Amino acid sequence: MNEDLKKYKHEALEMAIQDFDKFCKYARVNSKQLKVCLERSKGLSFGQISLKLKIPKTTVKNISDKCF
């Protein structure tokens, strides 16, 4: 990885840590979808994610269908 790319990777990581929603906006990523996909990758169930993120279980399932 070249030095320029490393710099931007570090800056993006810092932004994500400091303000996740701002990071998602800059990256043009749906923050709700990203949160659901991250929680699914940890093995949480639709119900657990629904409770944690305070969104309907059907929404969690629909979003999960789009996760990689």
Protein Blocks (a to p, Z undefined) as FASTA:
>chain_A
ZZklmmmmmmmmmmmmmmmmlmmmmnopafklmmmmmmmmnopafklmmmmnopafklmm
mmmmmpZZ
